């Protein structure tokens, strides 16, 4: 079993560059691919970014490519999402998730954090 806890969200200004963290406990997260998803009010949860268990492969949604960076520090059991040039449309609850393999779909992930709210004001 893996427990995931996100942090780093809050109210930010458009153009800001906050970083989200996802700390894992329980079974080591270093053997899991990790992903970030987000869900805006009234919308379905959507893929944001994913990283392979070793960190060598990363994947991004087109909407965040070039602005967001996912990386991990397995020694700290933590995955990060560096968000740059935030826009109001990035406002959502951001979730981290763990899976056996990096994927794009919500159903491909077995473990989920509780989410952290990111609100971008214009």
C-alpha positions in Angstrom: 0.0 0.0 0.0 1.2 3.5 -0.8 0.0 6.7 0.7 0.4 10.0 -1.2 0.1 13.5 0.2 0.2 16.6 -2.0 1.3 20.0 -0.9 2.2 23.3 -2.4 -1.1 24.5 -3.7 -2.9 27.8 -2.9 -3.8 31.1 -4.4 -1.3 32.4 -7.0 -1.2 35.1 -9.6 -1.1 34.5 -13.3 2.5 34.1 -14.4 3.6 32.7 -11.1 5.7 29.5 -10.8 4.7 27.4 -7.8 5.9 23.9 -7.2 3.7 21.0 -6.1 5.1 18.1 -4.1 3.8 14.6 -3.6 5.3 12.7 -0.7 4.9 8.9 -0.6 4.8 6.6 2.4 4.3 2.9 2.8 5.8 0.7 0.1 8.6 2.6 -1.6 7.3 4.8 -4.4 10.6 4.3 -6.3 9.1 1.3 -8.1 6.1 3.1 -9.2 5.5 5.4 -12.1 3.9 8.6 -10.9 1.5 11.0 -12.5 -0.2 14.3 -11.9 -3.8 14.9 -12.7 -6.1 17.9 -12.2 -9.9 18.4 -11.9 -11.5 21.8 -12.4 -15.1 22.5 -11.2 -17.6 20.8 -13.4 -15.0 18.9 -15.4 -13.6 15.5 -15.5 -10.2 14.7 -14.0 -7.6 15.1 -16.7 -4.0 14.0 -17.2 -1.3 16.6 -16.6 2.1 14.8 -16.5 3.7 11.5 -15.7 7.1 10.1 -15.0 8.5 6.6 -15.2 9.8 4.9 -12.1 13.4 5.7 -12.8 12.7 9.2 -13.9 14.1 8.7 -17.4 10.8 9.2 -19.2 8.3 12.0 -18.8 5.0 12.7 -20.5 2.9 15.9 -20.6 -0.5 17.0 -21.7 -0.4 19.4 -24.6 -2.0 22.1 -22.5 1.0 22.2 -20.1 3.9 21.1 -22.3 6.7 23.6 -22.1 5.3 25.2 -18.9 5.2 22.3 -16.4 8.0 19.9 -15.4 7.6 16.7 -13.5 10.5 15.2 -11.7 11.2 12.8 -8.8 13.6 12.3 -6.0 13.3 8.7 -5.0 15.6 9.0 -2.1 13.1 11.4 -0.6 10.1 9.5 -1.9 8.8 12.7 -3.5 7.5 13.7 -6.9 7.3 17.3 -7.9 5.4 19.3 -10.4 7.1 22.6 -11.3 4.5 24.9 -12.8 5.6 27.9 -14.7 3.7 30.7 -16.4 0.4 29.8 -14.8 -2.8 30.8 -16.4 -6.3 31.1 -14.9 -7.4 28.0 -16.8 -4.8 26.0 -14.8 -7.1 26.5 -11.8 -8.0 23.0 -10.4 -7.5 20.5 -7.7 -4.2 18.7 -8.5 -3.8 15.1 -7.6 -0.7 12.9 -7.7 -1.1 9.2 -8.4 1.0 6.0 -8.6 0.9 3.2 -11.1 2.9 0.2 -12.2 3.5 2.0 -15.5 3.2 5.6 -16.6 0.0 6.2 -18.4 -2.4 8.8 -19.5 -5.7 7.5 -18.1 -7.2 7.9 -14.6 -8.0 4.2 -14.6 -4.3 3.2 -15.0 -3.4 4.5 -11.6 -3.9 2.6 -8.4 -3.0 5.1 -5.7 -4.2 8.6 -5.3 -3.5 11.5 -3.0 -6.2 13.7 -1.5 -5.5 16.6 -3.9 -4.3 20.2 -3.4 -6.2 23.2 -4.7 -4.4 25.6 -7.1 -6.3 28.8 -7.9 -4.8 31.2 -10.4 -6.0 34.7 -10.4 -5.7 37.0 -13.4 
